[in-house]
Amino acid sequence: MDQDIQQTLLEQLRDIHHPAEVSWWPMAIGWWIVLFIFLAAGLFALWALFRSYKNNRYRKQAIAELDAAWLQWQQSRDSAIFVQSANAILKRTIAEASVHHNTTAQLNLSGEPWIQLLNQHCKHPLPENPAQALANAGYKPNPVVDIPELHATVKNWIENHRFQPGNSLKHRGETLHV
């Protein structure tokens, strides 16, 4: 009799069915929140990349112009033209940076005030020889300038400058706002 009961109970166990597998859809609210956070972070990253590209496009253009001037110097070996080109490229770079920061820049400077302005916007001051070349050599007919050093210095300045709106520069008693 005991075995009959066991047999009956065993037969009842065979009738138990396993539940269906849990589906991934529809997702729980927690997964929707995680998905939203990742989507928002991705959109923010894309926006930041686009903004960075847009704000630094002028740097790439300035470096391309500087490299073109460098190639021209390698063909002609005219130091005065390279120094004038380098100064013009730096002034355009500052003008573009001021546009991105909604400020105005004093671009008609030359000599020592020009070097001070360049040094204000870069972490490290310009080395002595390239600074003197930018300040004075553009006005001499045949300047003696280390053009490879000047090229490297100007390229480094373009790549690493940080425009700081609100800086002012004293020049002959006047305050020049940058």
C-alpha positions in Angstrom: 0.0 0.0 0.0 2.8 2.3 0.8 4.1 1.7 -2.7 0.8 2.5 -4.3 0.8 5.9 -2.6 4.3 6.6 -3.7 3.5 5.6 -7.3 0.5 7.9 -7.3 2.5 10.7 -6.0 5.2 10.2 -8.6 2.6 10.2 -11.3 1.4 13.5 -10.0 4.9 15.0 -10.2 5.2 14.1 -13.9 2.3 16.5 -14.7 4.2 19.6 -13.4 5.2 21.8 -16.3 8.1 24.3 -16.3 7.1 28.0 -16.7 7.9 29.8 -19.9 11.3 31.6 -20.2 11.3 35.2 -19.1 11.2 37.5 -22.2 13.5 40.5 -22.6 10.6 42.5 -23.9 9.0 44.6 -22.5 11.9 45.9 -20.5 11.6 46.9 -16.9 11.6 50.6 -16.0 15.2 50.4 -14.7 16.4 49.3 -18.1 14.5 52.2 -19.7 16.3 54.6 -17.3 19.7 53.1 -18.1 19.0 53.3 -21.8 17.9 56.9 -21.5 21.1 57.8 -19.5 23.4 56.2 -22.1 21.5 57.9 -25.0 21.8 61.3 -23.3 25.5 60.7 -22.6 26.1 59.7 -26.2 24.3 62.8 -27.5 26.2 65.1 -25.1 29.5 63.5 -26.3 28.6 64.0 -29.9 27.6 67.6 -29.2 30.9 68.2 -27.3 32.9 66.7 -30.2 31.2 68.8 -32.7 31.6 72.0 -30.7 35.3 71.2 -30.1 35.8 70.6 -33.8 34.0 73.8 -34.7 35.9 75.9 -32.2 39.3 74.5 -33.2 38.8 74.6 -37.0 40.6 77.9 -37.1 43.7 76.3 -35.6 43.9 73.7 -38.3 43.5 76.4 -41.0 46.2 78.5 -39.4 48.6 75.5 -39.2 47.9 74.7 -42.9 48.7 78.4 -43.8 51.9 78.3 -41.7 53.0 75.0 -43.4 52.3 76.6 -46.8 54.5 79.6 -45.8 57.1 77.1 -44.6 57.2 75.4 -48.0 57.4 78.7 -49.7 60.4 79.7 -47.5 62.1 76.4 -48.3 61.9 77.2 -52.0 62.7 81.0 -51.8 64.7 81.3 -48.6 63.3 84.8 -48.0 63.2 85.2 -44.3 61.3 88.5 -44.3 58.4 87.0 -46.2 58.2 84.1 -43.8 58.3 86.4 -40.7 55.5 88.7 -42.2 53.4 85.6 -43.0 53.9 84.2 -39.5 52.8 87.5 -38.0 49.8 87.7 -40.3 48.8 84.1 -39.5 49.1 84.8 -35.7 46.9 87.9 -36.0 44.3 86.0 -38.0 44.4 83.3 -35.3 43.8 85.8 -32.5 41.0 87.4 -34.5 39.3 84.0 -35.0 39.7 83.1 -31.3 38.2 86.4 -30.3 35.2 85.7 -32.6 34.6 82.4 -30.9 34.7 84.1 -27.5 32.5 87.0 -28.5 35.2 89.6 -27.7 37.3 92.1 -29.7 41.0 91.8 -30.2 43.6 94.6 -30.7 45.4 93.4 -33.8 47.3 96.5 -34.9 50.0 96.0 -32.4 53.7 95.5 -33.3 57.0 95.2 -31.5 57.1 94.5 -27.8 53.3 95.0 -27.2 52.6 92.4 -29.9 54.9 89.9 -28.1 53.2 90.7 -24.8 49.8 90.0 -26.3 51.1 86.6 -27.7 52.5 85.7 -24.3 49.3 86.6 -22.5 47.4 83.9 -24.5 49.9 81.1 -24.2 51.0 79.1 -21.1 54.7 79.4 -21.8 56.2 82.7 -23.1 57.8 82.8 -26.5 61.5 82.1 -26.6 63.7 85.1 -27.0 65.0 84.7 -30.6 61.6 83.9 -32.2 59.9 86.6 -30.1 62.5 89.2 -31.4 62.0 87.9 -34.9 58.3 88.4 -34.7 58.7 91.8 -33.1 61.3 93.3 -35.4 62.5 91.2 -38.3 59.4 91.7 -40.5 60.5 95.3 -41.0 64.1 94.6 -42.1 65.0 93.8 -45.7 67.2 90.8 -45.1 66.7 89.7 -41.5 68.9 87.0 -39.9 66.3 84.7 -38.4 66.4 81.0 -37.4 63.3 80.2 -39.5 63.0 76.5 -38.5 62.9 77.6 -34.8 60.4 80.4 -35.6 58.2 77.9 -37.6 58.2 75.5 -34.6 57.5 78.3 -32.1 54.6 79.7 -34.1 53.1 76.3 -34.7 53.4 75.5 -31.0 51.7 78.8 -30.2 48.8 78.1 -32.6 48.3 74.6 -31.2 48.5 75.5 -27.5 47.2 79.1 -27.1 44.2 79.6 -24.8 42.3 82.7 -25.5 41.5 84.5 -22.3 38.8 87.2 -22.9 39.0 90.2 -20.7 42.8 90.5 -20.6 44.0 94.0 -21.1 47.4 95.2 -22.2 49.1 98.5 -21.3 50.7 100.2 -24.2 52.1 103.7 -24.0 49.7 104.6 -21.2 46.7 103.3 -23.0 44.8 100.2 -22.0 44.2 97.8 -24.9 41.4 95.4 -24.2 41.7 92.0 -25.7 
